[in-house]
Amino acid sequence: MINFSNFKGALIRNEDGATLVEFGLVIGPLMLILLGIMDVGYQGYLDTLAKSKLHEVARDASTGEMTVEQIETAVDEGLAALTLKDAKVDVTVKSYFDFTNIGKPEKLTTDVNHNGEVDPGDCFIDNNKNGVFDIDYGIPGTGGPDDIVSYQIEIETKRLFPLAKMFGWSETMKSSNSTAVRNQPYGAQVDLVETCESTL
């Protein structure tokens, strides 16, 4: 006859399989943490590689022998092994006369009411010769000899693992980098022509 009190005591003292239960409780959160670290690591690595590739292409293009299309192709090919499917890689190339003008508006030569904006009767130097007062007068393209060229890269891609919602993250990651390089003096730099255009 089975002594149930002895059986009950032996069952309570038995620790067989306890490790498996503990492992089952820990493995879920541990895997989430590891996947989160890998996802953040991938984003950092992608950002670093994109920055490095942009600097490399900018130096190559400073000789004036690359078109914007060739620059875009070089960046895409350099990141192809790392970016995920359907990743969007946008490269923007603008040239300026010197470093001090990067991202700045065109210069007002006449500001009748002193408000810093172009109003009827005001004049400005149309550096990129498009007939419009620009907040950023950078000229699309690689510019000419001794010009300063600004390179910007924007990357939008899906995350490495589909766990973004669990961490409260966006389902896509974005990376942005920029650099500015002076072109080589392979010719004479074209001086700015100060042409004042009335808006009347």
NORCOR-V168307 format. One record per pair of residues at least 12 apart in sequence whose ideal C-beta (glycine too) atoms are under 10 Angstrom apart, sorted by the first residue. I is the first residue (numbers start at 0). J is the second residue. D is the distance in whole Angstrom. If there is no record, write none. Layout:
i->{I:I}
j->{J:J}
d->{D:D}
//
This chain:
i->{30:31:31:31:31:32:34:34:34:34:34:34:34:35:35:35:35:35:35:37:37:38:38:38:38:38:38:38:38:39:39:39:39:39:40:41:41:41:41:41:41:41:42:42:42:42:42:42:42:42:43:44:45:45:45:45:45:45:45:45:45:45:46:46:46:46:46:46:46:47:47:48:48:48:48:48:48:48:48:49:49:49:49:49:49:49:49:49:49:49:49:50:50:50:50:50:50:51:51:52:52:52:52:52:52:52:52:52:53:53:53:53:53:53:53:53:53:53:53:53:53:54:54:54:54:55:55:55:56:56:56:56:56:56:56:56:56:56:56:56:56:56:57:57:57:57:57:57:57:57:57:57:57:58:58:58:59:59:60:60:60:60:60:60:60:60:60:61:61:61:61:61:61:61:61:61:62:62:62:62:63:63:63:63:63:63:63:63:63:63:63:64:64:64:65:65:66:66:66:67:67:67:67:67:67:67:68:69:70:70:70:70:70:71:71:71:71:71:71:72:73:74:74:74:74:74:74:75:75:78:78:78:81:81:82:82:82:82:83:83:83:83:83:84:84:85:85:85:85:86:86:86:86:86:86:86:87:87:87:87:87:87:88:88:88:88:88:88:89:89:89:89:89:89:90:90:90:90:90:91:91:91:91:91:91:91:91:92:92:92:92:92:92:92:92:92:92:93:93:93:93:93:93:93:93:93:93:93:93:93:93:93:93:94:94:94:94:94:94:94:94:94:94:94:94:94:94:95:95:95:95:95:95:95:95:95:95:95:95:95:96:96:96:96:96:96:96:96:96:96:96:96:96:97:97:97:97:97:97:98:98:98:98:99:100:100:100:100:100:100:100:101:101:101:101:101:101:101:101:102:102:102:102:102:102:102:103:103:103:103:103:104:104:104:104:104:104:104:104:104:105:105:105:105:105:105:105:105:105:105:105:105:105:105:106:106:106:106:106:106:106:106:106:106:107:107:107:107:107:107:108:108:108:108:108:108:108:108:109:109:109:109:109:109:110:110:116:117:117:117:117:117:118:118:119:119:119:120:120:120:121:121:121:121:121:122:122:122:122:122:122:123:123:123:123:123:123:123:124:124:124:124:124:124:124:125:125:125:125:125:125:126:126:126:126:126:127:128:128:128:130:130:131:131:132:132:135:137:141:141:142:142:142:142:143:143:143:143:143:143:144:144:144:144:144:144:144:144:144:145:145:145:145:145:145:145:145:145:146:146:146:146:146:147:147:147:147:148:148:148:148:148:149:149:149:149:150:150:150:150:150:151:151:151:151:151:152:152:152:152:152:153:153:153:153:153:154:154:154:154:154:154:155:155:155:155:155:156:156:156:156:157:157:157:158:158:158:159}
j->{162:160:162:165:166:166:158:159:160:161:162:165:166:160:162:163:165:166:168:159:160:158:159:160:162:163:166:168:172:158:159:166:168:172:159:81:83:156:158:159:160:172:154:156:158:159:168:172:173:174:174:81:78:81:82:83:86:154:156:159:172:174:152:154:172:173:174:175:176:174:176:77:78:80:81:82:154:174:176:74:77:78:81:82:88:152:153:154:174:175:176:152:174:175:176:177:178:77:176:73:74:75:76:77:78:81:152:176:70:73:74:77:78:90:150:151:152:176:177:178:180:150:176:178:180:73:74:77:69:70:71:72:73:74:76:77:90:92:150:152:178:180:70:74:92:141:148:149:150:177:178:179:180:178:180:183:73:180:73:92:141:142:148:150:180:182:183:141:142:146:148:180:181:182:183:185:141:182:183:185:141:142:143:144:146:148:182:183:184:185:186:141:183:185:92:141:92:140:141:90:91:92:93:139:140:141:90:141:90:92:141:148:150:88:89:90:91:92:152:90:90:88:89:90:150:152:154:88:90:152:154:156:154:156:154:156:157:174:156:157:158:159:172:156:157:155:156:157:171:154:155:156:157:171:172:174:153:154:155:156:171:173:152:153:154:155:156:174:151:152:153:154:155:175:150:151:152:153:154:137:139:149:150:151:152:153:177:137:138:139:140:141:142:148:149:150:151:127:135:136:137:138:139:140:141:142:146:147:148:149:150:151:179:127:137:138:139:140:141:142:143:146:147:148:149:179:182:126:127:135:136:137:138:142:146:147:148:149:179:181:126:136:137:138:142:143:145:146:147:188:189:190:191:145:146:147:181:188:191:147:149:179:181:147:126:135:136:137:147:149:191:135:136:137:147:148:149:177:179:134:135:136:137:149:177:179:133:134:135:136:137:116:117:123:126:132:133:134:135:136:117:123:124:125:126:127:129:131:132:133:134:135:136:196:122:123:124:125:126:132:136:191:193:195:121:122:123:124:132:195:121:122:123:124:193:194:195:196:121:122:123:195:197:198:122:123:132:131:132:196:197:198:198:199:197:198:199:197:198:199:195:196:197:198:199:194:195:196:197:198:199:136:193:194:195:196:197:198:136:191:192:193:194:195:196:191:192:193:194:195:196:138:191:192:193:194:139:192:194:196:196:198:196:198:196:198:149:149:180:182:181:182:188:189:182:185:186:187:188:189:181:182:183:184:185:186:187:188:189:181:182:183:184:185:186:187:188:189:180:181:182:188:189:179:180:181:182:178:179:180:181:182:177:178:179:180:176:177:178:179:180:175:176:177:178:179:174:175:176:177:178:173:174:175:176:177:171:172:173:174:175:176:171:172:173:174:175:171:172:173:174:170:171:172:170:171:172:172}
d->{10:10:7:6:8:10:10:8:5:10:6:9:9:8:7:10:8:6:9:6:7:6:5:6:7:8:8:8:8:10:9:9:9:9:9:8:9:9:8:4:9:8:10:9:8:8:10:5:9:7:9:7:8:6:7:9:9:7:7:9:8:6:10:8:9:10:5:8:7:9:9:8:7:9:6:9:10:10:10:8:9:6:9:9:8:6:9:6:6:9:5:8:9:10:4:9:8:9:9:8:6:10:9:4:6:10:8:9:9:10:7:9:10:8:6:8:5:6:8:6:10:8:9:5:8:8:9:7:9:6:9:10:5:6:10:7:8:10:7:9:9:10:8:10:9:10:7:9:5:10:5:8:4:9:6:10:7:10:8:8:6:10:7:8:8:8:10:9:10:10:7:5:7:5:5:9:10:8:5:7:7:9:7:7:9:10:6:7:10:5:8:9:10:9:10:7:10:8:7:8:9:5:10:8:6:6:10:10:6:6:7:10:8:8:9:5:10:8:10:10:9:6:10:5:9:6:10:6:8:9:8:10:10:9:7:6:10:10:5:5:8:7:10:9:8:10:8:7:10:6:7:4:7:9:10:10:8:7:5:7:9:9:7:8:5:8:8:9:8:7:5:8:8:10:7:7:5:8:10:9:8:8:7:4:8:8:9:9:10:7:6:6:9:6:7:6:8:9:8:9:3:6:6:8:9:8:10:9:7:5:9:8:9:9:7:5:8:6:6:3:7:5:7:5:8:10:8:9:10:9:8:6:8:7:7:5:8:7:8:10:7:9:10:9:9:10:9:7:7:8:9:8:5:9:8:6:9:9:9:5:10:7:8:9:8:9:7:8:8:10:9:8:10:7:7:10:6:9:6:9:5:9:8:8:10:10:10:8:7:8:9:10:9:8:10:7:6:5:7:7:9:5:6:7:5:8:10:9:6:5:8:9:5:10:10:6:5:10:8:10:9:10:9:10:6:7:5:8:8:10:8:5:6:6:8:10:5:10:5:4:8:7:8:10:9:9:8:9:4:9:10:6:7:10:8:6:5:7:7:6:9:10:8:6:9:9:4:6:6:8:10:10:10:9:7:7:9:8:9:7:8:5:7:7:9:10:9:9:6:8:5:8:6:9:9:9:9:8:8:10:7:10:9:10:9:8:9:6:10:7:10:6:9:9:7:9:7:9:6:6:10:6:7:5:5:4:6:5:8:6:6:8:5:9:8:8:4:9:10:7:5:6:8:6:7:5:8:9:7:6:8:6:7:8:5:9:9:6:5:7:7:7:7:4:8:10:8:7:5:7:9:7:7:5:8:9:10:8:7:4:8:8:6:8:5:8:10:6:6:8:8:7:6:8:6:7:6:9}
//
